[in-house]
Amino acid sequence: MAQRILCVEDDPDIGRLLMAILGEAGYPADWARTGEQALARWPQASLVLLDLMLPDTDGLTVCREIRRRDSGLPLIMLTAKAGTSDVVRGLEIGADDYMTKPFEASILLARVQALLRRRPPAPADAPAGEATPHVFGELSIDRQAHRVTLSGTPLALTAKEFALLLLFASHPGRVFSRGELLDAVWGPEFDGFDHTVNTHINRLRGKIEADAASPRYIHTVWGVGYRFADAVSEAAHQRRGPGA
């Protein structure tokens, strides 16, 4: 089944440009010019390109509604607002990525392709190591099913949150710098801010940690980056006891 892209853009010139870029790359695409049209069409999409400034509502509202109903749909915000606060707000609401206008077609396609590669579950004949869920205490990460549970309760993670968590869980105890995380999860072509990583990790901690201020799973290594819990840190947690 072809991966269909929904372009949400009210500017006719940019809308036509997006449709041409995606069409030439082989992606079937739909074009929504308003937030109302976007909210009606997104369930048929494999990825959404979302303008922030729309005539009837703002893109943040559209993003919030999509995330309320589907936490995993890849979503890239397109914005003329390059300010840090605008970007952080979009990421906190649930965008996986963002691009500022004007943008390079090659970079846009690279980011679309990177997100779509992470969307499908692993094939049924994946190697045994890839098919076995990662289990850490009450946290289970199932790559094949693209599912995370905490104490048996499914968690709603975005595509980027899932990719970050899977990377950490696949390398327990290893310290990743922000630059390494950007390259691995967002791709080397990403030219955004390092705080993108901080924002996603803070949001991820809010979902998987009982106490985000004293995390059990994702630890900050000051001046270096982040690492995921290993056997040593988990044993220390067990000695302290839950909630310690």
Beta strands, then each sheet from edge to edge (+ up, - down):
strand 1: 5-8
strand 2: 29-32
strand 3: 47-51
strand 4: 75-79
strand 5: 97-100
strand 6: 134-136
strand 7: 139-142
strand 8: 147-150
strand 9: 153-154
strand 10: 175-177
strand 11: 218-221
strand 12: 225-228
sheet 1: 2+ 1+ 3+ 4+ 5+
sheet 2: 6+ 7- 8+ 9-
sheet 3: 10+ 12- 11+
end
